[in-house]
Amino acid sequence: MKALSMPGARLTGVMIAAAVLCAAALALAAGLRSPLPLFLPAAAIATLLLARGILAAPVTVLTIFLLVIVNLDFVKLGGSRLTLDVVLSAALLWALLVRVLLEGRRLFTTTVERAYLLFLAVTLVSTILGVAPLLSLKRWGRDLQQLIVFSFILALPLVARDRRRLVGAVLYSSVIPCLLGLAGMIFNIPIFLGAGTPIGGGERAVRIAATLSHPVTASIYLALVATMTLSFLWDGRWFARRWLAALLGLQLVTLYLTYGRTGWGAFVVAAVVLVCLRGRARLLWIGAPIVALGVWRLLPTFVGRWSAAFEVSHENSFLWRIGLWVFALRRFPERPVFGSGPGTFLEYISYQTGFASHQTWVGVLIETGIVGAIAFVILLVATGRGLARWRRAFLPEHDPLREGMLAILIGFLAASIGSYLFALPSAMIYFWALLGLALRPNDEPAPAA
């Protein structure tokens, strides 16, 4: 990766922008009668220079971001809902933006990026017209963050070694929440544990949340990284199999301890798709008895949840969800075009009673309306076509990254009936990072074994 240079014309443009920023800050300070805006130009210029210095190695920054920072979403700043990962990722993404723009690279050139921009434009309108604009703006900012990471990965010049480092950062990032979740269960550390599960787990059983805020978020994230780990374990060319086997075991143990049915559903479907993509469909007959045994073991839990469906204490039971969806769809005509705004299902439908949508399509329809749902479908179709295209034209042999992403997409779509998977930031930031790596042109040399 060559060092960053700043041609004279671009340097002049930066200086002009800084002068305009200083003038705007001066006017703002005069209008507000406060000296605080006067510090904004200095902060902006300092951030620009810092970005110019540290991003001579952008892959290192992205590696740190994916390996560590995403897992810091449980660290709240003061008494606010602002988390440390948001602050740190904003600084890093700003630095990456400086790097890409100063090099003159173009962003948002692919079909998937443009479809994502369309979705963001629609959801921004939903945010402005929604029932809680400030709350929706925070959720909209998460989507913007994911698009920026996705676009940067597509735009940055990467060689095979860089690609492997970034994939490894995603896979091995799971070690942090897994180990902390296990430590929370062993040593009874509340911050790493989730809600109790009295049905099927006993009165003292708790679900692991680790650094990912909620057991459902942890289960979806683990389903994603476990599928990708399985894909690379099968391939055996990118990483040592012994380490991937140990990592997959740790991921699956922790996934089990989340008691995340949606996460397990997504993983099982993705694993089946992965087996078929590898041309080993006959192996499904070997796994069928294992799945049947698992269903038989879980049957008492499912029966218990059905029998408790009408009890208030078991608010997430199946029939409660069905009733929630019916109630939500009955209210849909009140805001049919742009919806109630991203992230407002609890305020608009559930009246802060703890009922999330528990369903991707109901959540999208209620929060972003008909227009947002259409834009979301366009985005998913573009993503699926981008992943499927390589199988028809580009690669004569199996590619674990692209096969893994296609399996994850199908698994997530299958499990979307049980949870709003595409609204979980800790999982989706990795989804879009891996997708960016998968959709890059296949012009790098093959990774070393």
N, C-alpha and C positions, 0 to 999 in steps of 0.2 A: 504494500500500500504506500504510494508515494506521499511525500509530505504536502501539506496544504499550502497553496500559494494564493496570493491575492493580487490580481492584475490591477494596473493603475485605474482603469475605468471603473472597476467594481469598487475599489477603495474610495474613489471620488463619490460614487453613489452612496456608499455607507456613510461618508462624512456629511453629505447633503441630508440624508435621512436623520442623522444625529442632530444636525442644526434645526431641522423641522421639529424634531421631538423636543428639543430644548425650548423652542418658541412656544410650542403647544403647552409644555409644562409650566412655563412662565405665565401664560394666559390663564391656565387652570388655577394656578396658585393665587393669581390676582382675583379671580372670580370666587374662589372658596375662602379667600382670606386666611390661607394656611400655607406654611412653608413646605409641607410634606411633598407636594408634587414636584418641587425643585430637585428632589433626590432621585426622581425617576430616570432622567437621562443618564446620570452617573451609573445607576444600577444597570440600565440597559446596555450601556457601552462596556461596562465591566463584564457583564455576562457574555457579550459578543466576543471580547478579547479572550475570556476564559475558554469559551467554546472553540475559538480558533486555535488555542494552545493544546487543549486536551484531546481534540478530535483528529489529531494526526493518525490516530488508531481507532476509528469508529467501531470496528468489530469488537475490540476490547470493551468499549463502553456498552455496546449492545449485549455482550456476554454477561457483564456484571448486572445489567438491567434484568435480563431474563433469569439469571441464576439466583439473584438475591432480592432485588428490589420489589418484584411483584409479590413476594412472600411477606412483605411488611405491611400489608393492608389491615392488619389487626392493631397496629400502633397508632392510636388516636392522638392528635395534637391538642393538648389541653382538654377542655370540655367540649370541643367542637366535634363534628362528624368528619372533619378533614383528616385523612390518613397520611402517614409518612410516605407511602409509595406514590401517592398522587403528587406530592411536592417534589420528591426526587425525580420521578419520571418526567414531570413537566420541565425540570431543568435540563435533563439529559435529552429530551426530545427537542427542546429549543436549540441545544448545541448541535444536534444532528441536522436540524433544519438549516442552521447557519452553514454547516459543512456542505450540504447538498446544493444550496443556492449559490454559495460562493464558487463552487466548481461548475456552475452552469448546467447542472443536470436537471432534466425534466421529470416532474412528478405527475402522477395520475394519467398515465398513458395507456394502461391496459383496460380491457372491457370490465374486469372485476372492480378495478379502482373507480371507474366512472359510474358503475352501478352502485357502489358504496357512496359516492358523492351524491347521487340522486336520492338515495335513502336518507343521507344526512340532511339534505336540503328539505325533504318532506318532514322529517322529524324536528327540524328547527322550527318550521311553521307550527307543528303540533306543540312544541315547547312554548312558543309565544302565545298561542291561543288556548293553552291548556289550563287546568284548574290550579296548578302550582308551578308557575314558570321557573322559580329559583331551584326547586327540587328537580324539575325536568332538565334544567340546564346542566346540573351536575352529571346526570345520567348521559345526556347528549355529549358532554365532554369526554366521558369514557369511550363512547363510540368513536369520537374524533381521535382520541389517543390510539385506538386500535388501527384506524385507517393510516395514521402517520407512521406507526411501526411497520405496517404492511407495505406502505409505499417506499419507505426508506430502504427496506430490505430488497425490494425490487430494483431500486435506483442505485444502490451502492455497488461499486466494483468488488466482487467477491471471487476468490479462487476456491478450489475444492476444500482446502484446509480451513478457510474461513467458514464455509458452509457447514463443515463437520463440527467446528467449534460451537456454532450457534445452535445446531441440533443437540449437541451434547449438553449445552447449558440448559435447554428446556428439559431434557430427560433427567439430568442429575439435579435439577432444581427440586424435584420431588423428594429428594432425600431429606430436605429441611422440614417440610410439613409432616412427613411420615415419622421421622424420629421424634420430633416434638410432640406429635400426637400420641405416640407410644409412651413417651415419658410422662405426658399428662395423665394417661390411664394408670401407669404403674405407680406414679408418685402423687396422684390426685391433685394435679395442677389445674384449677378451673379454667384459666384462660385458653387452654388447649383442648377443652372438652366442650361438647355441644349439649343438646337437650337429652333428657333421659328417655329411655324407651321401655316402659314397663311391660309392653306386650312382646313376647318372644325373646326378651333379653333379661328379664328379671328386674327386680326393683333397683338393684345397684348398678345396672348396666347403663353406660353413657356412650354417646356417639362421639367419635373423634372429629374435632374440627381443626385442630392444629393451628397453622397460621392463616387459614383461609376463611375465617369468620364464621362459617356455618357448615355443619356436616354435609348438607346437600351440595354446597359449593365444592367442598373437598372431594366428594364422590364423583362429581362430574369432571373435575380437574384430573383426578386419578384415572378415570376411564379414558380420558384423552391421552395422557402420557403413557399409560399402560399399553394402550393399543399401539402407539408409536414405538414403545420399547419392544413389544412383541414383533413388530415388523422388522426392526433392525436386528433383533436376536435371530430371527429366521434367516435374514440375509447373511449376516456374519462378516461383511466386508468393511463396515465403517468403524465398529467398536468391537472390543474383545468380548466374546460370548460369555465368559465366566462372570464378568462384571454385569453384563446386561441380565443374565439369569438371576443373579442376586438382587439386582434392582427391581426386576419384575416381581420377584417373590415379596419384597418389601412393599411394593405398591399394592399388590393384591391383598396382602394381609391387612394393610391399612384401609383399603377399600371395603373389605368385609366389616371392619370395625366402625365404619361410618354408618352401617346399616342403610346404605343408600340404594334403594331399589332402582331408582332411575339411573344412577351411575352404573349399576350392574347390568341393567338392560341395555344401556348404550354400549358398554364394553362387550357384552356377549354378541350383540348384533354386529358390531365392528369386527370382532374376532372371526365371526362366520364369513363376513364379506372378505376379510383378509385371506382366509383360507381359500376361498373361491378365486380370488385374484391371483393367488400363487399357483393355481391349477391343481389343488390338492383337496378337491371337494369330497373325496372318499374318506378323508380323515374325520368328516363330520359324523360318520357312523360310529367312530370310536368315541367321540365326545358325547354322543346322544345319551348313553347310560349315565354319564356324569351329570348331565343337565337334568335328566329325569330324577336322579337321586337328590339333586339340589332342590328341585321343585317339591319333592316329597318331604324333605326336611323343612322347607319354608311354609308348607301348607298350613300348619297350625297358626303361624303368625298371620297369614292372610285371612284365615277364618276368624281369628281374634279381632283383626281390624274391621272386618265386615260386621261382626256382631256388636262392635262398639261404635258403629257408624253414627248412631243417633245420640251418643253421649257427648256432652259439651267438652269434657276433658280430653277427648281424642279428636281434635279439630281437623286433623289431616287425613281422616279416613276417606275411603273411596266415595261413599255416598255424599259426604259433605262436599267433596270436590265437584261432583256432578251437580249438586244443588248450587254451588258457587258459580259454576259456568252458566247454568240456566239463568240465575239472577243477573249475571254480568251481561249476557246476551239480551235480556229483556231491557236493560238500561242502555244498550248500544245505540238505539235510535236517538237518544238525547244528544250525542256527539258522533254522528256517523262518518263525517268526512275526514277530519284530522284527529279525532279521538280526544282523550283527556290529557295527553302529554306523556312522554316517556317516563317510566318509573313512578307513575301515580296510581297504580291499581289499588294499593292499600288505602289511599286517601279517597279515591273516587268510588270504589266498589265495596271495599271491606271495612271502611270507617275505622281504620287503625286497630282492627281486631286481630291482626296477625295473619290474615288470609292472603297470601300471594296468589298469583293467578294459577300456579301449578300446571300451566299449559302454555306452550309457546304461541300457538295460533290465537287462542283467546286473549292472551296478553298483548300480542301485536295488534289485534283488531280493536281492542278496547282503548289501548294507549295511543295508537297512531291512526286509527280509523281505516276506512277503505283505501284511501290513497297510500297511507303508510304500508298497509298489508300488501298492496300491489307492488310497491317499491321493494319490499322485503323479499317477495317471491322472485322478482327480477334479479335481485342480488344473489339469492341462492341458486337460481338457474345458471347465472353467469359463472358462479363458483364451481358448480358441478360440471359444466361444459369445459371450463378451463382445466380441471383435473382429469377429465375423461379424454381430452384431446390427445394427450401424450401416448395413450395406449393404442390409438389408431394410426399415429403418424410418426412419432419421434423416436421412441425407444424400442429397440429390438429385444432388450432383456428387462428383467424386473428391476424396478427402482423402489427401494424400501420407503423412501420419503413420500413419493407420490402415491404409492399404494396405501401407505398408512393414512395419509390425509383423505383419500377417497373413502376408505373404510370408516374413518372418524366422522366424516360428513354424513354418510348413510346411517351410521349408528346414532348420531345426534338427532337426525331427522326422525328416526324410528322412536327414539325416547322422548321426543318433544311433546308427546301427548301427556307425559307425566310431570313435566317441569318446564319452566321458561329458560331453557338452556342458553339461549343466545343473549340473555341479560345478565349472565354471571361473569363479571369482569376478570376475575382471577383465572378462569378457564379460557375465556375468549381471547385474552391478550396472547396466550400461547397458541391458540388456534390460528390467529391471523399471522403471527410470526412464522409458524411452520408453513402456513399456506403461501406466504411470500417466498419462502425458500423453495417450496415445491413448484411454484409457477414460474420461477426464473428460467430463462433459456438454458438448455442443456449444453452449454459451450465450455464448461470447465473440464479438466481431466478427471478421470474416475478417482474417487478417494482411495488412499492406500489402505491396505488391510490392517 
